[in-house]
Amino acid sequence: AIEIVDDRACDYKSLDVFSLVADNAWNAGIVLGEFRTSWPALADVQGAVTVDHDAVLDRGCGSDVLGQPLLPVVWLANHLAGRGTHLAAGEIVMTGSMVTTKFPHGSGHYRFDVGDLGAVELTLTG
């Protein structure tokens, strides 16, 4: 998936982590890949973000997401259970980033490729 972030022209020099977590309103949408029912060891998967079909912007691996990408889902499920609720079938959980946030500068074709898991693409114009 690709998360569409709207930082509302934030002044990063004045931002602290508590404000960022408390706000949690920068998610403006997501681009989802094909639904999968099986996958490889997620901590070992490799991902790369490219722009305009060849320029690599960043690389990462599954272990960059808190050591194992399913750990945030386990934490969330346990937290919700402790509050008497649960994740519902079909809900989408974004677990964290394999790469750092990239802010596009103008038009371009962006692709996040995670090998055997697939890829998602986004083209920005204007």
C-alpha positions in Angstrom: 0.0 0.0 0.0 1.0 3.6 -0.4 -0.3 6.1 2.2 -1.3 9.5 0.9 -0.1 12.0 3.5 -1.3 15.5 3.8 1.0 17.3 6.3 -0.9 20.6 5.9 2.3 22.5 5.3 3.6 21.6 8.8 6.5 23.5 10.2 8.7 20.4 11.0 11.1 22.5 13.2 8.2 23.1 15.7 6.7 19.6 15.6 7.2 17.2 18.4 6.4 13.5 18.4 3.6 13.9 20.9 1.8 16.4 18.6 2.2 14.2 15.6 0.8 11.1 17.4 -2.0 13.1 19.0 -3.0 14.7 15.7 -2.9 11.4 13.7 -4.8 13.3 11.0 -2.3 13.3 8.2 -3.7 10.3 6.4 -5.5 11.6 3.4 -6.0 8.1 1.8 -4.3 4.9 0.7 -3.5 3.1 -2.6 -4.0 -0.6 -2.1 -2.5 -3.5 -4.0 -4.1 -6.8 -4.8 -5.6 -8.7 -1.7 -3.4 -11.7 -0.7 -4.4 -14.7 1.4 -0.8 -16.0 1.8 2.6 -14.3 2.0 6.2 -15.0 2.7 8.0 -14.2 6.0 7.0 -10.5 6.2 10.1 -9.5 8.2 12.3 -10.6 5.2 10.5 -9.0 2.3 12.3 -6.2 0.5 10.6 -3.1 -0.9 11.6 -0.2 -3.1 10.0 3.1 -4.1 10.8 4.4 -7.6 9.7 7.5 -9.5 9.3 7.7 -13.2 10.0 4.0 -13.7 13.7 4.0 -12.8 14.9 6.4 -10.1 15.0 4.6 -6.8 13.9 6.9 -4.0 14.2 4.5 -1.1 14.5 0.9 -0.1 13.5 -1.0 3.0 12.5 -4.4 4.4 9.7 -5.8 6.5 11.8 -5.9 9.6 11.9 -2.0 9.4 8.3 -2.1 10.6 8.9 -2.7 14.4 10.9 -5.8 13.6 7.9 -7.7 12.1 5.0 -6.0 10.3 2.3 -8.1 12.0 3.4 -6.9 15.5 1.4 -3.6 15.2 -1.7 -5.6 14.3 -1.3 -7.9 17.3 -0.8 -4.9 19.5 -3.9 -3.2 18.1 -6.0 -6.4 18.4 -4.9 -6.8 22.0 -5.6 -3.2 22.8 -9.0 -3.3 21.4 -9.8 -6.6 23.2 -8.8 -4.9 26.4 -11.4 -2.2 25.7 -14.1 -4.8 24.9 -14.0 -4.4 21.1 -12.2 -5.9 18.1 -11.1 -5.5 14.6 -13.9 -6.3 12.2 -13.6 -8.4 9.0 -12.6 -6.2 6.1 -11.1 -3.4 8.1 -7.7 -2.1 6.8 -4.8 -1.6 9.2 -1.7 0.3 8.0 1.0 -1.2 10.1 4.0 1.1 9.5 6.5 2.1 6.8 9.2 0.1 5.2 10.6 3.4 3.8 10.6 7.0 5.0 7.9 9.3 3.9 8.5 10.9 0.5 6.9 14.1 -0.6 6.6 14.5 -4.4 7.8 17.6 -6.0 5.6 17.9 -9.0 4.2 15.4 -11.4 5.5 11.8 -11.6 4.8 8.1 -11.7 5.5 6.5 -8.3 5.7 2.8 -7.6 6.2 0.8 -4.4 7.3 -2.7 -5.3 7.4 -5.4 -2.6 8.7 -8.3 -4.8 6.4 -11.4 -4.7 3.8 -9.5 -2.7 3.2 -7.2 -5.6 3.3 -3.5 -6.3 1.2 -0.4 -6.1 1.5 2.6 -8.4 0.4 6.2 -8.3 0.6 8.9 -11.0 0.5 12.5 -10.0 -0.2 15.3 -12.5 -0.4 19.0 -12.3 
